[in-house]
């Protein structure tokens, strides 16, 4: 029977922090009580790697491309994180959306609370665009970065997008509209930035953002006035006349801490030789270039990750680091499949670099995605066929179709004589910017509602197995590190043991007493 009529109302309880916290904590406690959290241990360091839009078909296709680049059939290859011992599945819907965007999902996997589409760091009591509703502190959510900082650890963010984009903003911002990255964007929505500060302003002047030891990504335009042209010719977008980069520098100088602002790869490598206490790196006016389109001025995601780890590892108590391969998503939106897969391989390289630098004994690595995309991996090609090429079979009109194609997006080609055109005959076919064919024409390809995969390595990695809400992710990470609202669960983990071990312990004590 098909669902008819308007959808039911969202339960009011889901608009609170408490609902989602209890939902996660109850599951975590039950896993620990059952001895179902993996080998004992506590994480000193936490790293969350986020492949924006890294659907399960994207992972499968990327591993195949990686193998084929190494002159193998490809299907048998593995991305670095596919070797991790625990894999789980994550449900990505938002409180008001069947299919998530990168804002409400960031609130879930970084703050542990599901929210409305387009909002960041606030509960579902805040509708998108409603500045007034987002002002009360009771509607704000706290990120796992804030939990780490409150415990005396350090925190930072790395991304290939603007550092004010939806995913990284989930680590520090509270905002009713993900697009409010600068003051002009707030004003253009008819809102007052003095009441609802823009995302860039929050990163520089509010906690926890101003406490981050390392901030690496793109987005210079969000931090400088429209009267200024940045180092690479991009005009600023701020209309309040403020230069937030200079304000960040002034704040650190006032605190008498060493700091450095950098904007290119050479400066990044130079900074590695004498790391300051605080590092701000903005490498593009907007997003970083795709890896396949980059130039020598652009650092790789692995290089950014290494610098961030070196910055944060100086704290003996540990750290939380968020690393995003953000342009997987952008390439999918444009139906540019080779770029999407290559960005996934770049994320894999960053994960591999992190594992080289840190010990599995005290570092928990989690690799996941915020949402899926509508790229399909289809056909009946023999093993080893070019993953970026057409299937070995053709459609019913004898027209080739691609092994990797999309349900919708800008790559649609109008049919001719009631049949699809042969896209393999196009002049730019095979170029990295070529768009695969799609079914439904749209200006931008949509996200998918699929569950996404999560891979975990390190202390208590087994806690991440199974199928669970996306809002559980930061709570489970916090439970392994004994920080934030999961302290109780973590403390329980140190005193609760599987029944077998309790019986063994009682037997040993009894024998000892009898011997005495």
Secondary structure, DSSP 8 states (H G I E B T S, - for coil): ----SS-----GGGGSHHHHHHHHHHHHHHHHHTT-S-S----SEEEEEEETT--HHHHHHHHHHHHHHTTS-STT---GGGGSSEEEEEE--BTTBSS--HHHHHHHHHHS----TT-BSB-TTS-TT-HHHHHSGGGB---HHHHHHHTT-EEEEEEEEETTSHHHHTTT--BS-TT--SHHHHHHTT--TTTS--HHHHHHHSTTGGG-SEEEEE-GGGTSBTT-B-TTS-B--BSS---HHHHHHHHHHHTT--EEEE-SHHHHHHHTTS--SEEEEE-SSSS---GGG--TTS--HHHHHHHHHHHHTT-TT-EEEEEEETHHHHHHHTT-HHHHHHHHHHHHHHHHHHHHHS-TTTEEEEEEES-EE-EEE-S---TT--TTSEEEEE-TTS-EEESEEEEEETT----BTTB---GGGSTTTTSTT----EEEE-SS--EE---EEEEEESTTGGGG-EEEETTHHHHHHHHHHT-GGGHHHHHHHHH---HHHHHHHHHHHHHHHHH-
